[in-house]
Amino acid sequence: WLVIDRKVYDVSKFSERHPGGRRVLSHYAGQDATDAFVAFHNDKALVKKYMKSLLIGELAPDQPSFESNKKKSLLEDFRELRCTIEKMGLLRPNSFFFSLIFLHLLVLEAASWLVLWYFGISLVPFLAGMVFFTTAQIQMGWFQHDLGHCSVFRKPRWNHVLQIVVINVLKGLPASWWNHLHNQHHAKPNCFRKDPDLNMHPLLFSLGKTLSVEVRKSRFKGRELECDMHLICN
């Protein structure tokens, strides 16, 4: 179960058919998912038609729709900021700008091969081609990132098609894999066990284990402090 606009939905079965993946919904089990829902769905009116069959109730008037560890004022400020950004038109896609971005990436990619083809594989042409190719590949990573966010075209399908071309064909990585991980990242950014960007193997990256241990220690110390203050007050 999760909450959207104070309405409670049972997404247990629907999660298996959720276009964004099951894990994104499971990360919000028993929580308010209003802000995540707004951020992830462009056509909210269309999505809400499919949500009617999942509706099972509504929160009581005295029941807050946010978790106890979140500040109501901070949530209200965030939602007000989002409304302001939308009214300013900052979230509207600029297809012409991104078309130029895509064109210059193709030019850099082609230049990296043409330099080697024309000048040979001596040191200077090799280094020049490497600079062109590396720059193109890095910028393609960010371009497909914007496509994955559906920020280039107004219709999501066009974004997904071009993303497949960029990341699958030009970079050699699966778009479905990237979207699966990145959706979870934005659903629960920097949350342990929920944000895949923090799931680093402790045997290969000691940072993953260190961060988890430090967070656990800080929480334990916080509880000790609360207990000490409670004893002093008593």
C-alpha positions as CSV (number, residue, x, y, z in Angstrom):
1,W,0.0,0.0,0.0
2,L,1.1,3.6,-0.6
3,V,-0.4,7.1,-0.4
4,I,-0.8,9.6,-3.3
5,D,-2.6,12.9,-2.6
6,R,-3.9,11.4,0.7
7,K,-5.6,8.5,-1.1
8,V,-4.4,4.9,-0.3
9,Y,-3.7,2.5,-3.1
10,D,-3.0,-1.2,-3.1
11,V,-0.3,-1.8,-5.7
12,S,0.7,-5.3,-4.6
13,K,-0.4,-7.0,-7.9
14,F,0.0,-4.0,-10.1
15,S,3.6,-3.6,-9.2
16,E,4.5,-6.6,-11.4
17,R,3.1,-4.7,-14.4
18,H,4.3,-1.2,-13.4
19,P,6.1,0.3,-16.4
20,G,8.7,1.8,-14.1
21,G,9.5,-1.5,-12.4
22,R,8.3,-3.2,-9.3
23,R,11.1,-2.0,-7.0
24,V,10.3,1.7,-7.5
25,L,6.8,1.1,-6.0
26,S,8.1,-1.3,-3.3
27,H,10.5,1.5,-2.0
28,Y,7.4,3.5,-1.1
29,A,5.4,0.7,0.6
30,G,3.5,2.2,3.6
31,Q,4.7,5.7,2.7
32,D,3.5,8.8,0.9
33,A,4.6,8.7,-2.7
34,T,2.9,12.0,-3.9
35,D,6.0,13.9,-4.8
36,A,7.6,10.9,-6.6
37,F,4.3,10.3,-8.5
38,V,4.3,13.9,-9.7
39,A,7.9,13.8,-10.7
40,F,7.7,10.5,-12.6
41,H,4.5,10.9,-14.6
42,N,4.0,13.6,-17.3
43,D,0.4,12.7,-18.2
44,K,-1.0,12.4,-14.7
45,A,-4.7,12.5,-15.9
46,L,-4.1,9.4,-18.0
47,V,-2.3,7.5,-15.2
48,K,-5.0,8.3,-12.7
49,K,-7.5,6.5,-14.9
50,Y,-5.7,3.2,-14.3
51,M,-5.3,4.0,-10.6
52,K,-9.1,4.0,-9.9
53,S,-9.2,0.2,-9.6
54,L,-6.3,0.3,-7.1
55,L,-7.9,2.8,-4.7
56,I,-8.8,1.2,-1.4
57,G,-9.3,4.2,0.9
58,E,-8.3,7.6,2.1
59,L,-6.3,8.9,5.1
60,A,-8.2,10.2,8.1
61,P,-8.4,14.0,8.4
62,D,-6.1,14.0,11.4
63,Q,-3.6,11.6,9.8
64,P,-0.5,13.3,8.2
65,S,0.4,12.2,4.7
66,F,4.2,12.5,5.3
67,E,6.5,10.4,7.4
68,S,7.5,11.4,10.9
69,N,11.1,11.9,9.9
70,K,10.2,14.6,7.4
71,K,9.5,18.2,8.0
72,K,6.2,19.5,6.7
73,S,7.5,23.0,6.0
74,L,10.3,21.5,3.9
75,L,7.9,19.5,1.8
76,E,5.6,22.5,1.3
77,D,8.6,24.6,0.2
78,F,9.7,21.9,-2.3
79,R,6.2,21.7,-3.8
80,E,6.0,25.5,-4.1
81,L,9.4,25.6,-5.8
82,R,8.3,23.0,-8.3
83,C,5.1,24.9,-9.1
84,T,7.2,28.0,-9.6
85,I,9.6,26.2,-12.0
86,E,6.7,24.8,-14.0
87,K,5.0,28.2,-14.4
88,M,8.4,29.7,-15.5
89,G,8.5,27.0,-18.3
90,L,11.8,25.6,-17.2
91,L,10.7,22.0,-17.6
92,R,9.5,22.5,-21.2
93,P,11.7,20.5,-23.6
94,N,13.7,22.4,-26.2
95,S,13.9,20.0,-29.2
96,F,16.0,22.4,-31.3
97,F,18.7,22.7,-28.6
98,F,18.9,19.0,-28.1
99,S,19.0,18.4,-31.8
100,L,22.1,20.5,-32.0
101,I,23.6,18.6,-29.1
102,F,22.9,15.2,-30.8
103,L,24.4,16.6,-34.1
104,H,27.6,17.7,-32.6
105,L,28.0,14.3,-30.8
106,L,27.7,12.5,-34.1
107,V,30.3,14.9,-35.6
108,L,32.7,14.2,-32.8
109,E,32.2,10.5,-33.1
110,A,32.7,10.6,-36.9
111,A,35.8,12.9,-36.5
112,S,37.5,10.4,-34.2
113,W,37.4,7.7,-36.9
114,L,38.1,10.0,-39.8
115,V,41.3,11.3,-38.1
116,L,42.7,7.8,-37.8
117,W,41.5,6.8,-41.3
118,Y,43.1,9.8,-43.0
119,F,46.2,10.4,-40.9
120,G,47.0,6.9,-39.8
121,I,47.6,5.5,-36.3
122,S,50.7,7.5,-35.4
123,L,50.8,9.1,-31.9
124,V,49.4,12.6,-32.7
125,P,46.4,11.3,-34.8
126,F,45.7,8.6,-32.2
127,L,45.7,11.1,-29.3
128,A,43.4,13.5,-31.3
129,G,41.0,10.7,-32.2
130,M,41.0,9.6,-28.6
131,V,40.0,13.1,-27.4
132,F,37.2,13.3,-30.0
133,F,35.9,9.8,-29.2
134,T,36.1,10.2,-25.4
135,T,34.4,13.6,-25.5
136,A,31.6,12.2,-27.6
137,Q,31.1,9.1,-25.4
138,I,31.0,11.2,-22.2
139,Q,28.5,13.7,-23.7
140,M,26.4,10.8,-25.1
141,G,26.1,9.5,-21.5
142,W,24.6,12.8,-20.4
143,F,22.4,13.1,-23.5
144,Q,20.9,9.7,-23.0
145,H,20.4,10.7,-19.3
146,D,18.2,13.6,-20.5
147,L,16.4,11.2,-22.9
148,G,15.8,8.8,-20.0
149,H,14.2,11.6,-18.1
150,C,11.9,12.4,-21.1
151,S,13.3,15.9,-21.2
152,V,14.1,16.1,-24.9
153,F,10.8,15.5,-26.7
154,R,7.2,16.1,-25.5
155,K,6.2,12.5,-26.2
156,P,7.9,9.9,-23.9
157,R,8.0,7.3,-26.7
158,W,10.3,9.5,-28.9
159,N,12.6,10.0,-25.9
160,H,12.8,6.2,-25.3
161,V,13.5,5.4,-29.0
162,L,16.3,7.9,-29.3
163,Q,17.7,6.8,-25.9
164,I,17.9,3.3,-27.2
165,V,19.8,4.6,-30.3
166,V,22.3,6.6,-28.2
167,I,23.0,4.2,-25.3
168,N,22.4,0.8,-27.0
169,V,23.9,1.5,-30.4
170,L,26.4,4.2,-29.9
171,K,27.6,3.3,-26.3
172,G,26.9,-0.4,-26.2
173,L,24.9,-0.4,-22.9
174,P,21.2,-1.5,-22.4
175,A,18.8,1.4,-21.9
176,S,16.5,-0.9,-19.8
177,W,19.3,-1.6,-17.3
178,W,20.1,2.1,-16.9
179,N,16.4,3.2,-16.6
180,H,15.8,0.4,-14.0
181,L,18.6,1.7,-11.7
182,H,18.2,5.4,-12.4
183,N,14.4,5.3,-11.6
184,Q,15.2,3.8,-8.2
185,H,17.9,6.4,-7.6
186,H,15.5,9.3,-8.2
187,A,12.7,7.5,-6.3
188,K,14.8,7.3,-3.2
189,P,18.0,9.4,-3.7
190,N,20.8,8.6,-1.3
191,C,18.8,6.1,0.7
192,F,20.7,3.0,1.8
193,R,19.3,-0.3,0.4
194,K,17.0,1.6,-2.0
195,D,19.3,3.8,-4.1
196,P,21.3,1.5,-6.3
197,D,24.0,4.2,-6.7
198,L,24.9,3.4,-3.0
199,N,24.9,-0.4,-3.3
200,M,28.6,-0.8,-3.7
201,H,30.0,-4.3,-2.9
202,P,32.0,-4.2,0.3
203,L,34.7,-6.5,-1.0
204,L,35.4,-4.4,-4.1
205,F,34.5,-0.9,-2.7
206,S,35.2,-0.4,1.0
207,L,33.3,2.9,0.8
208,G,30.0,0.9,0.6
209,K,30.6,-0.9,3.8
210,T,32.1,2.2,5.5
211,L,29.2,4.4,4.8
212,S,26.7,1.9,6.1
213,V,28.7,1.4,9.3
214,E,29.1,5.1,9.9
215,V,25.3,5.8,9.4
216,R,24.5,2.9,11.8
217,K,26.9,4.3,14.4
218,S,25.5,7.8,14.1
219,R,22.0,6.6,14.6
220,F,23.1,4.5,17.6
221,K,24.8,7.5,19.1
222,G,21.7,9.6,18.6
223,R,19.6,7.0,20.4
224,E,22.1,7.0,23.3
225,L,21.9,10.7,23.5
226,E,18.1,10.6,23.6
227,C,18.3,8.0,26.4
228,D,20.7,10.1,28.4
229,M,18.5,13.2,28.1
230,H,15.5,11.1,29.1
231,L,17.3,10.0,32.2
232,I,18.4,13.5,33.1
233,C,14.9,14.8,32.6
234,N,13.6,12.1,34.9
